[in-house]
Amino acid sequence: MAEIGFDDFLKVDIRVGTIQRVEPYPEARKPAYKIHVDFGPEIGLRKSSAQVTKHYEMDDLVGRQVAAVVNFPPKQIGKFMSEILILGFPDEDGEVVLLGPSLAVPDGGRMF
């Protein structure tokens, strides 16, 4: 992987938000949810699809804080327009484990 400078890192806007609503996404090629995340008054509510069905039930995700890239352009994923990239790490089977703060923080906070 190529090295980047600090200025390159600053171009990626990673914020914390709270999941407000989760919906099934049966049209997705791989099992996924439609997730709506509140990033506070500056950014507001944004949506994404996420393939997190292995480790998370829809009801368990509501109220959870997650980290996401908020400055990618919107991307059409099937019939759904994704506005953010929710971040996670792969487990030993390659399934997504969500990335979020270990303590509650204000929505919209930028990662540094």
C-alpha positions as a printed Julia matrix, in Angstrom:
112×3 Matrix{Float64}:
   0.0     0.0    0.0
   1.3     3.45  -0.91
   2.13    5.93   1.83
   0.02    9.08   2.07
   0.71   12.45   3.6
  -1.26   14.02   6.44
  -2.95   16.35   3.94
  -4.3    13.28   2.12
  -5.7    11.92   5.4
  -7.47   15.24   6.04
  -9.36   14.86   2.75
 -11.27   11.87   4.15
 -14.09   13.17   6.36
 -14.85   10.43   8.9
 -17.63   11.3   11.33
 -19.56    9.57  14.09
 -23.32    9.23  13.92
 -26.17    7.39  15.58
 -28.25    4.86  13.66
 -31.86    6.06  13.68
 -33.58    3.55  11.41
 -32.79    0.2    9.8
 -34.78   -1.42   7.02
 -34.46   -4.72   5.21
 -32.9    -4.6    1.75
 -34.2    -7.77   0.07
 -33.23   -6.55  -3.43
 -29.5    -6.52  -2.54
 -27.3    -9.16  -4.19
 -25.76  -10.04  -0.81
 -27.73   -9.83   2.47
 -27.78   -6.18   3.59
 -29.73   -3.52   5.45
 -30.67    0.05   4.56
 -29.28    2.13   7.42
 -30.15    5.76   8.24
 -27.57    7.56  10.41
 -27.9    10.95  12.15
 -24.68   12.98  12.06
 -26.04   15.95  14.0
 -27.21   19.39  12.85
 -24.26   20.2   10.57
 -24.56   17.1    8.36
 -27.98   15.69   9.23
 -29.44   12.31   8.32
 -27.63   10.21   5.71
 -28.29    6.7    4.43
 -26.24    3.72   3.33
 -26.6     0.05   2.62
 -24.45   -2.25   4.71
 -23.75   -5.98   4.57
 -23.84   -6.46   8.34
 -26.6    -9.06   8.64
 -24.28  -11.79   9.97
 -23.52  -10.09  13.31
 -26.33   -7.55  13.73
 -30.13   -7.71  13.93
 -32.0    -4.62  12.7
 -33.39   -3.74  16.15
 -29.95   -4.05  17.78
 -28.46   -1.47  15.41
 -30.89    1.35  16.24
 -29.22    3.71  18.72
 -25.72    2.4   18.0
 -23.0     4.91  17.09
 -20.91    4.17  14.01
 -18.06    5.77  12.1
 -18.59    6.64   8.43
 -16.99    8.5    5.55
 -19.39   11.34   4.79
 -17.66   13.07   1.87
 -17.82   10.42  -0.84
 -20.22   11.21  -3.69
 -23.55    9.33  -3.51
 -23.42    5.87  -5.1
 -26.29    3.92  -6.62
 -26.42    0.42  -5.11
 -29.19   -1.43  -6.89
 -32.37    0.61  -6.4
 -30.9     2.4   -3.37
 -28.77    5.58  -3.29
 -26.0     5.28  -0.69
 -24.74    8.6    0.69
 -22.07    7.46   3.17
 -19.66    4.57   3.73
 -20.18    2.98   7.15
 -16.84    1.62   8.36
 -16.03   -1.8    9.74
 -13.4    -4.51   9.95
 -13.6    -8.09   8.65
 -13.85  -10.91  11.17
 -12.08  -14.24  10.59
 -14.78  -15.19   8.04
 -14.71  -11.85   6.22
 -18.0   -10.64   7.77
 -18.28   -6.97   8.77
 -17.79   -5.86  12.37
 -18.82   -2.21  12.7
 -16.41    0.5   13.79
 -17.63    2.98  16.41
 -16.57    4.79  19.56
 -16.17    2.84  22.81
 -17.92    5.68  24.7
 -20.83    7.89  23.62
 -19.72   11.06  21.8
 -21.69   13.87  20.14
 -23.03   13.01  16.69
 -21.11   14.67  13.89
 -17.73   14.58  15.63
 -14.86   14.29  13.15
 -12.25   11.59  13.62
  -8.74   12.81  14.35
